[in-house]
């Protein structure tokens, strides 16, 4: 079961360091292991990475779909911080799609979670999105 935690971290680290060329393999490995081990959260980490990679490739439609799915999944698991991270990236995809109002709402909601949880770095990501969507 430790592999599930490793794959969750790998999804996040792959996105965080910008090695999105590794995303497809990481997403596939994560989804396959999650199915075998019947893990609930791991598919949402994979969806979030898939969405971020799609956004980087310019596939805004896929990014919107995957990031919304990740956010909704984390919300269902009551993983507020994880949902807020997905929400910021969903807002980035919405901004790329010309949906500034939706992006502003996503950023505001994420900002409030990060502010409450005192997650300074992520709060600044949400603030940056708010400023650009503004």
FIKOLZA-1660 file (N, C-alpha, C; in steps of 0.1 Angstrom, whole numbers, plus 5000, padded with zeros to 4 digits):
% residues 134
   i   px   py   pz ch aa at
   1 5008 4988 5000  A  X  N
   1 5000 5000 5000  A  X CA
   1 5009 5013 5000  A  X  C
   2 5021 5011 5004  A  X  N
   2 5030 5023 5004  A  X CA
   2 5032 5028 4990  A  X  C
   3 5030 5020 4980  A  X  N
   3 5032 5024 4966  A  X CA
   3 5022 5035 4962  A  X  C
   4 5010 5034 4968  A  X  N
   4 4999 5044 4966  A  X CA
   4 5004 5058 4970  A  X  C
   5 5010 5058 4982  A  X  N
   5 5015 5071 4987  A  X CA
   5 5026 5076 4978  A  X  C
   6 5035 5067 4974  A  X  N
   6 5046 5071 4965  A  X CA
   6 5041 5077 4952  A  X  C
   7 5031 5070 4946  A  X  N
   7 5025 5075 4934  A  X CA
   7 5018 5088 4935  A  X  C
   8 5011 5090 4947  A  X  N
   8 5005 5104 4949  A  X CA
   8 5016 5114 4949  A  X  C
   9 5027 5112 4956  A  X  N
   9 5038 5121 4957  A  X CA
   9 5044 5123 4943  A  X  C
  10 5045 5112 4936  A  X  N
  10 5051 5113 4922  A  X CA
  10 5042 5122 4913  A  X  C
  11 5029 5121 4914  A  X  N
  11 5020 5129 4906  A  X CA
  11 5023 5144 4910  A  X  C
  12 5023 5147 4923  A  X  N
  12 5025 5161 4927  A  X CA
  12 5039 5166 4923  A  X  C
  13 5049 5158 4925  A  X  N
  13 5063 5163 4922  A  X CA
  13 5065 5164 4907  A  X  C
  14 5060 5155 4899  A  X  N
  14 5061 5156 4885  A  X CA
  14 5055 5170 4880  A  X  C
  15 5044 5174 4885  A  X  N
  15 5038 5187 4881  A  X CA
  15 5046 5198 4887  A  X  C
  16 5050 5197 4900  A  X  N
  16 5056 5208 4907  A  X CA
  16 5070 5212 4900  A  X  C
  17 5077 5202 4896  A  X  N
  17 5090 5205 4890  A  X CA
  17 5090 5207 4875  A  X  C
  18 5077 5206 4870  A  X  N
  18 5075 5210 4856  A  X CA
  18 5080 5199 4846  A  X  C
  19 5081 5186 4851  A  X  N
  19 5085 5175 4842  A  X CA
  19 5073 5169 4836  A  X  C
  20 5065 5177 4830  A  X  N
  20 5052 5172 4824  A  X CA
  20 5053 5162 4813  A  X  C
  21 5065 5161 4808  A  X  N
  21 5067 5150 4798  A  X CA
  21 5067 5136 4804  A  X  C
  22 5068 5136 4817  A  X  N
  22 5066 5123 4825  A  X CA
  22 5052 5121 4829  A  X  C
  23 5043 5130 4827  A  X  N
  23 5030 5129 4832  A  X CA
  23 5022 5117 4827  A  X  C
  24 5023 5114 4814  A  X  N
  24 5015 5103 4809  A  X CA
  24 5018 5090 4815  A  X  C
  25 5031 5087 4817  A  X  N
  25 5035 5075 4824  A  X CA
  25 5031 5074 4838  A  X  C
  26 5033 5086 4845  A  X  N
  26 5029 5086 4859  A  X CA
  26 5014 5085 4861  A  X  C
  27 5006 5091 4852  A  X  N
  27 4992 5090 4853  A  X CA
  27 4987 5076 4850  A  X  C
  28 4993 5070 4840  A  X  N
  28 4989 5056 4837  A  X CA
  28 4993 5046 4849  A  X  C
  29 5005 5048 4854  A  X  N
  29 5009 5039 4865  A  X CA
  29 5000 5041 4877  A  X  C
  30 4996 5054 4880  A  X  N
  30 4988 5057 4892  A  X CA
  30 4974 5051 4890  A  X  C
  31 4968 5053 4878  A  X  N
  31 4955 5048 4876  A  X CA
  31 4955 5033 4877  A  X  C
  32 4965 5026 4871  A  X  N
  32 4965 5011 4871  A  X CA
  32 4967 5006 4885  A  X  C
  33 4975 5012 4893  A  X  N
  33 4977 5007 4907  A  X CA
  33 4965 5010 4915  A  X  C
  34 4959 5022 4913  A  X  N
  34 4947 5025 4921  A  X CA
  34 4936 5015 4918  A  X  C
  35 4935 5011 4906  A  X  N
  35 4924 5001 4902  A  X CA
  35 4927 4988 4909  A  X  C
  36 4940 4983 4908  A  X  N
  36 4943 4971 4915  A  X CA
  36 4942 4971 4930  A  X  C
  37 4946 4982 4936  A  X  N
  37 4946 4983 4951  A  X CA
  37 4933 4989 4956  A  X  C
  38 4924 4993 4947  A  X  N
  38 4911 4998 4951  A  X CA
  38 4913 5011 4960  A  X  C
  39 4922 5020 4955  A  X  N
  39 4925 5032 4963  A  X CA
  39 4915 5043 4958  A  X  C
  40 4910 5051 4967  A  X  N
  40 4900 5061 4964  A  X CA
  40 4906 5074 4960  A  X  C
  41 4917 5078 4966  A  X  N
  41 4922 5092 4964  A  X CA
  41 4932 5092 4952  A  X  C
  42 4940 5082 4950  A  X  N
  42 4950 5082 4940  A  X CA
  42 4945 5086 4926  A  X  C
  43 4933 5081 4921  A  X  N
  43 4929 5086 4908  A  X CA
  43 4927 5101 4907  A  X  C
  44 4924 5107 4918  A  X  N
  44 4922 5122 4917  A  X CA
  44 4936 5129 4916  A  X  C
  45 4946 5123 4922  A  X  N
  45 4960 5129 4920  A  X CA
  45 4964 5127 4905  A  X  C
  46 4960 5116 4900  A  X  N
  46 4963 5113 4886  A  X CA
  46 4955 5123 4877  A  X  C
  47 4943 5125 4880  A  X  N
  47 4935 5135 4872  A  X CA
  47 4940 5149 4873  A  X  C
  48 4945 5153 4885  A  X  N
  48 4950 5166 4886  A  X CA
  48 4963 5168 4878  A  X  C
  49 4972 5158 4878  A  X  N
  49 4984 5158 4870  A  X CA
  49 4980 5158 4855  A  X  C
  50 4971 5149 4851  A  X  N
  50 4966 5148 4838  A  X CA
  50 4961 5162 4833  A  X  C
  51 4953 5169 4841  A  X  N
  51 4948 5182 4838  A  X CA
  51 4959 5192 4836  A  X  C
  52 4969 5192 4845  A  X  N
  52 4979 5202 4844  A  X CA
  52 4988 5200 4832  A  X  C
  53 4990 5187 4828  A  X  N
  53 4998 5184 4816  A  X CA
  53 4990 5188 4804  A  X  C
  54 4977 5185 4804  A  X  N
  54 4968 5190 4793  A  X CA
  54 4969 5205 4791  A  X  C
  55 4968 5212 4802  A  X  N
  55 4969 5227 4801  A  X CA
  55 4982 5231 4795  A  X  C
  56 4993 5225 4800  A  X  N
  56 5006 5228 4794  A  X CA
  56 5007 5225 4779  A  X  C
  57 5000 5215 4775  A  X  N
  57 5000 5211 4760  A  X CA
  57 4991 5220 4752  A  X  C
  58 4982 5228 4759  A  X  N
  58 4973 5236 4752  A  X CA
  58 4959 5230 4750  A  X  C
  59 4957 5218 4756  A  X  N
  59 4945 5211 4755  A  X CA
  59 4935 5215 4766  A  X  C
  60 4930 5227 4764  A  X  N
  60 4922 5233 4775  A  X CA
  60 4909 5225 4778  A  X  C
  61 4903 5220 4769  A  X  N
  61 4891 5212 4771  A  X CA
  61 4894 5200 4780  A  X  C
  62 4905 5192 4777  A  X  N
  62 4908 5181 4786  A  X CA
  62 4913 5186 4800  A  X  C
  63 4920 5197 4800  A  X  N
  63 4924 5203 4813  A  X CA
  63 4912 5206 4822  A  X  C
  64 4902 5213 4816  A  X  N
  64 4890 5216 4823  A  X CA
  64 4883 5204 4829  A  X  C
  65 4882 5194 4820  A  X  N
  65 4875 5181 4824  A  X CA
  65 4883 5174 4836  A  X  C
  66 4896 5172 4834  A  X  N
  66 4903 5165 4844  A  X CA
  66 4905 5173 4857  A  X  C
  67 4907 5186 4856  A  X  N
  67 4908 5193 4869  A  X CA
  67 4895 5195 4876  A  X  C
  68 4884 5196 4869  A  X  N
  68 4871 5196 4876  A  X CA
  68 4868 5182 4883  A  X  C
  69 4872 5172 4876  A  X  N
  69 4870 5158 4882  A  X CA
  69 4879 5157 4894  A  X  C
  70 4891 5161 4893  A  X  N
  70 4900 5160 4905  A  X CA
  70 4895 5168 4917  A  X  C
  71 4891 5181 4914  A  X  N
  71 4885 5189 4925  A  X CA
  71 4873 5182 4931  A  X  C
  72 4864 5178 4923  A  X  N
  72 4851 5172 4928  A  X CA
  72 4854 5159 4936  A  X  C
  73 4864 5151 4931  A  X  N
  73 4868 5139 4939  A  X CA
  73 4874 5142 4952  A  X  C
  74 4883 5152 4953  A  X  N
  74 4889 5156 4965  A  X CA
  74 4878 5162 4975  A  X  C
  75 4869 5169 4969  A  X  N
  75 4858 5175 4978  A  X CA
  75 4850 5163 4984  A  X  C
  76 4847 5153 4976  A  X  N
  76 4839 5142 4981  A  X CA
  76 4847 5134 4992  A  X  C
  77 4860 5135 4991  A  X  N
  77 4868 5128 5002  A  X CA
  77 4871 5137 5013  A  X  C
  78 4865 5149 5013  A  X  N
  78 4868 5160 5023  A  X CA
  78 4883 5163 5025  A  X  C
  79 4890 5163 5013  A  X  N
  79 4904 5167 5013  A  X CA
  79 4904 5181 5008  A  X  C
  80 4902 5190 5017  A  X  N
  80 4900 5204 5014  A  X CA
  80 4912 5211 5007  A  X  C
  81 4924 5208 5012  A  X  N
  81 4936 5214 5007  A  X CA
  81 4939 5209 4993  A  X  C
  82 4937 5196 4991  A  X  N
  82 4939 5190 4978  A  X CA
  82 4929 5195 4968  A  X  C
  83 4917 5196 4972  A  X  N
  83 4906 5202 4964  A  X CA
  83 4910 5216 4960  A  X  C
  84 4915 5224 4969  A  X  N
  84 4918 5238 4966  A  X CA
  84 4930 5239 4956  A  X  C
  85 4939 5230 4957  A  X  N
  85 4950 5230 4947  A  X CA
  85 4945 5227 4933  A  X  C
  86 4936 5217 4933  A  X  N
  86 4929 5214 4920  A  X CA
  86 4921 5226 4915  A  X  C
  87 4915 5233 4924  A  X  N
  87 4907 5244 4921  A  X CA
  87 4915 5256 4915  A  X  C
  88 4927 5258 4920  A  X  N
  88 4936 5268 4914  A  X CA
  88 4939 5265 4900  A  X  C
  89 4943 5252 4898  A  X  N
  89 4946 5248 4884  A  X CA
  89 4934 5248 4875  A  X  C
  90 4922 5245 4880  A  X  N
  90 4910 5246 4872  A  X CA
  90 4908 5260 4868  A  X  C
  91 4910 5269 4878  A  X  N
  91 4909 5284 4875  A  X CA
  91 4919 5288 4864  A  X  C
  92 4931 5282 4864  A  X  N
  92 4941 5285 4853  A  X CA
  92 4935 5281 4840  A  X  C
  93 4930 5269 4840  A  X  N
  93 4924 5264 4827  A  X CA
  93 4912 5272 4823  A  X  C
  94 4904 5276 4832  A  X  N
  94 4893 5285 4829  A  X CA
  94 4897 5298 4823  A  X  C
  95 4908 5304 4829  A  X  N
  95 4913 5316 4824  A  X CA
  95 4918 5314 4809  A  X  C
  96 4925 5303 4807  A  X  N
  96 4930 5300 4794  A  X CA
  96 4919 5298 4784  A  X  C
  97 4907 5294 4789  A  X  N
  97 4895 5292 4780  A  X CA
  97 4887 5305 4779  A  X  C
  98 4892 5315 4785  A  X  N
  98 4885 5328 4783  A  X CA
  98 4873 5329 4793  A  X  C
  99 4873 5321 4804  A  X  N
  99 4862 5322 4814  A  X CA
  99 4867 5329 4826  A  X  C
 100 4870 5341 4825  A  X  N
 100 4876 5349 4836  A  X CA
 100 4868 5349 4849  A  X  C
 101 4855 5350 4847  A  X  N
 101 4846 5350 4859  A  X CA
 101 4846 5337 4866  A  X  C
 102 4846 5326 4859  A  X  N
 102 4847 5313 4866  A  X CA
 102 4861 5312 4872  A  X  C
 103 4871 5316 4866  A  X  N
 103 4885 5315 4871  A  X CA
 103 4886 5324 4884  A  X  C
 104 4880 5335 4884  A  X  N
 104 4880 5344 4896  A  X CA
 104 4873 5337 4908  A  X  C
 105 4861 5330 4905  A  X  N
 105 4854 5323 4915  A  X CA
 105 4863 5311 4921  A  X  C
 106 4869 5304 4912  A  X  N
 106 4878 5293 4916  A  X CA
 106 4889 5298 4925  A  X  C
 107 4896 5309 4920  A  X  N
 107 4907 5315 4928  A  X CA
 107 4902 5320 4942  A  X  C
 108 4891 5326 4942  A  X  N
 108 4886 5331 4955  A  X CA
 108 4883 5320 4965  A  X  C
 109 4877 5310 4960  A  X  N
 109 4874 5298 4969  A  X CA
 109 4886 5292 4974  A  X  C
 110 4896 5290 4965  A  X  N
 110 4909 5283 4969  A  X CA
 110 4916 5292 4978  A  X  C
 111 4916 5305 4975  A  X  N
 111 4923 5315 4984  A  X CA
 111 4918 5314 4998  A  X  C
 112 4905 5313 5000  A  X  N
 112 4899 5312 5013  A  X CA
 112 4903 5300 5021  A  X  C
 113 4904 5288 5014  A  X  N
 113 4909 5276 5020  A  X CA
 113 4923 5277 5024  A  X  C
 114 4931 5282 5015  A  X  N
 114 4946 5283 5018  A  X CA
 114 4948 5293 5029  A  X  C
 115 4941 5304 5030  A  X  N
 115 4942 5314 5040  A  X CA
 115 4938 5308 5054  A  X  C
 116 4927 5301 5054  A  X  N
 116 4923 5294 5066  A  X CA
 116 4933 5284 5071  A  X  C
 117 4939 5276 5062  A  X  N
 117 4948 5266 5065  A  X CA
 117 4963 5271 5067  A  X  C
 118 4964 5284 5064  A  X  N
 118 4977 5291 5065  A  X CA
 118 4988 5285 5056  A  X  C
 119 4983 5282 5044  A  X  N
 119 4992 5276 5033  A  X CA
 119 4996 5288 5025  A  X  C
 120 5007 5294 5029  A  X  N
 120 5012 5306 5023  A  X CA
 120 5015 5306 5008  A  X  C
 121 5023 5296 5005  A  X  N
 121 5027 5295 4991  A  X CA
 121 5015 5293 4981  A  X  C
 122 5006 5284 4985  A  X  N
 122 4994 5281 4977  A  X CA
 122 4985 5293 4977  A  X  C
 123 4984 5300 4988  A  X  N
 123 4976 5312 4989  A  X CA
 123 4981 5323 4979  A  X  C
 124 4994 5324 4977  A  X  N
 124 4999 5333 4967  A  X CA
 124 4997 5329 4953  A  X  C
 125 4996 5316 4951  A  X  N
 125 4992 5311 4937  A  X CA
 125 4978 5315 4934  A  X  C
 126 4969 5313 4944  A  X  N
 126 4955 5317 4942  A  X CA
 126 4954 5333 4940  A  X  C
 127 4962 5340 4948  A  X  N
 127 4962 5355 4947  A  X CA
 127 4967 5359 4933  A  X  C
 128 4977 5352 4928  A  X  N
 128 4982 5355 4914  A  X CA
 128 4971 5353 4904  A  X  C
 129 4964 5342 4905  A  X  N
 129 4953 5339 4896  A  X CA
 129 4942 5349 4897  A  X  C
 130 4939 5353 4909  A  X  N
 130 4929 5364 4911  A  X CA
 130 4933 5377 4904  A  X  C
 131 4945 5380 4906  A  X  N
 131 4950 5393 4900  A  X CA
 131 4949 5392 4884  A  X  C
 132 4952 5381 4878  A  X  N
 132 4952 5379 4864  A  X CA
 132 4937 5378 4859  A  X  C
 133 4929 5372 4867  A  X  N
 133 4915 5370 4862  A  X CA
 133 4906 5382 4865  A  X  C
 134 4911 5390 4875  A  X  N
 134 4905 5401 4880  A  X CA
 134 4895 5410 4873  A  X  C
% end
